[in-house]
């Protein structure tokens, strides 16, 4: 009987832990700033990491404000491969990654919000 109670207590604790992970507020609608939400929704996290730290799939996005302006970054999001043509620095950077960045299908307003978010990553 004591063993069953202990097992039940462990299951309860595990359930609370899982619930806490699922409900930490980070994914609640409206809880995250719009740029952070777009960053996740548009799949940026998959290649560039949760906090823009980069990975083997995509470069780090921290401190981009030294090379980018808001409007130019939003334009880049629309057609990354096309934008890179004629940009030697970006063309060289993209050689380090197997897959080219896919275009971000979003309104101009959303691309500007995303650009603001990415430019704010430190």
N, C-alpha and C positions, 0 to 999 in steps of 0.2 A: 504494500500500500504506500509506504514511504517513497519507494522508487517511482511509482506512478505519479505521485504528487510532485516529485522532483522533476520528472520528465515534463509534466504539465507546466510547471513553473518555467522551465527552459523554453518550451514552445511559446509561452506567453511573452517572455522576454525577447525571443527572436522575432515574434510578431510585432512587438512594439518597436524594435530596432528597424525592421523593414519599413514599417509605417513612417517612422521618423525620417528615413532616407527618402521615401517617396514624397513626403509632405514637408520638405525643408523650406519651402517657399521659393526656391530658386526657379522652379518651372511653373509656378502658379500664374495664370493669366493676369496680366496687368502688374505683376510683382516686379518684373524685370524691365529696365529701360528698353525703349523701342529698338535701339541699335543692337543691344545685346540679344534681344529676341530674334531680330532679323539675322544676326550672325549665326545663331543656332538653326533657325528655320531654313536658311539658304544653304546649309551644309558646310559653311566655312570651317566649322569645328573639325570636320573630318580630316582635313589636310593641314590646317594651320594651328590646330590645338585649341583647347577650351579658352585659354587666355592669350592666344596669339603667339605662343611660344615656338611654333613651327614644328615640323616633323620631317621624316624622310619623304613625305608626299608634297609638302609645301613649305615655303620659307616663313620665318618668323615675321610677324606683322607689328612688332613693337617699334616705337619711335619712327614711324613712317613719315611723320610730319617734316622731317629734314629733307625729304625728297618729293613730297606730294602736297598738292593743294586739294581742298575738298572737292571742287568741281571736276578736276582732272581724275581723281580717284573714282568718282561716281561714273565718269565716262569710261574709264578702264573696266569697271565692273560689267558694263554692257557688252563689251567685245574685247576681252583680254588679249586674244591672239592677234587681232587686227591692230590693237593699240601698240603692241610690242614692236611691230614692224616700224623701223625708223627710230627705235629707242635702244641704242646699243647696250646701255646698262641693264635694262630689263631683259633684252634678248640673251645676254650672257647669264643672267640670274636664272632664267627659265631652263637653260641647258642642264642645270643640276637636278632637275625633276623630270621623272618619266612621263607624266601626264600634263598636258597643258590645263590651265585653269578654265573651267567652263564658265560661260556667260551667266551673269546673275539676272534672271528675268524678274524685274520689279519696276515699279513706277520710278520716275526720276526722283520724286520726293523720298521714297524708301531708299533708293540708292544713295541719296545725300545723307539720310539718317545713318545708314550703314557706314558711309565714309567718315562721318563724324565719330562714330563709335570706334572704328579701326584706327583713326588718327589719334584717338585718345588712349590707345593701348600703350602702356609703358612697361 
